[in-house]
Amino acid sequence: MRIDKYLKNSRIIKRRTLAKDACEQGRVTVNGKTAKPGTEVAPGDIIHIVFGNGEITVRVLSTPEHVTKEMAATMYEIAD
C-alpha cells in the first residue's frame, strides 16, 4: 500500500493530500529512507513522521484496503 494512503487509512494523518505533502517535504521516512508519496509499505516497516511540533514513530502491523474508524488503531503500534 502507498504510504500516503496508509497514513490516511490509519488516521495518523487526517487527509491523503496532507500525507502527500508531508512526504514531498521530506518529513516522512520508511525504514530510515525518505519516503515519496508512492513508497510502498508492508507489515513490519517502521515509519517516522515529523510534525510541526513533534514527531512519531510507528510500526506497520497491517495494510487493509478498507478500514473502519475502530479498526484504524490496529493498523500500527507506537515504536520507540
N, C-alpha and C positions, 0 to 999 in steps of 0.2 A: 504494500500500500504506500502511496506517496506520503511524504512527511507532512505536507500542508493539509491533506485530507485527514491524516491520523490525528494531528493536533486539534482539528476541528471536531472530529467524531468523539475523541476522548474528552472534549471540553476543557482541555488545558488552555487553549486559545479560543475565544468565542466565535470568530468568523474565519473562514478559509482565506479571505483576502488579507486579513491581519497576519495569519500564519505565513502566507506567501511573502508579504512584506518583511516579516522578521527574518525569513530565510535569505531574501535578497540583500538585506542589510548585514548579513553575516552574524546574526545573533543566535543562530541555532546550529548545534553540532550533533552529529550522529557518530558514535564510537570515536570521538576525538577529531573528526574531519568536518569542516564547514559544510553545511547542507544546503543544497539548492532546493527549490520547491518540489521538484520531481524526484528527489532522492527517495529510494525505496527503503522502508523499514520492515523489520521482521521481529518476531518474538526473540527476546534476549538482547536486542540492541539497547544501547544507552543513549538517551537524548538529553542534551544540556541546553537550556534556554536562558538567555539573559534578558530580563525585562528592564523597564526604565529604572525601577528602584530595588531590584533584587534579581535572584536567579533561582532556577530549579533544575534538578537532575532527576530523571525518571528512567526506569527500566521497562521496556515494552513487554507485556505479558501476552497480548493477543491483538489481532488486527481484523476484526469482523467488519464487513461492509456496512451493515445496518445495525445501529446501536440505539437503545432506548436511554433515556436520561439516567435511569437506575443502573444500567449496565456500564455506563461510561467510566465510572471509577474503578471497575475491574479490569480495564484495559492496560493499566500501568501500576507500578508501585514506585514510591519515592525512594531514590537511591542516594547514598552518601558519597 
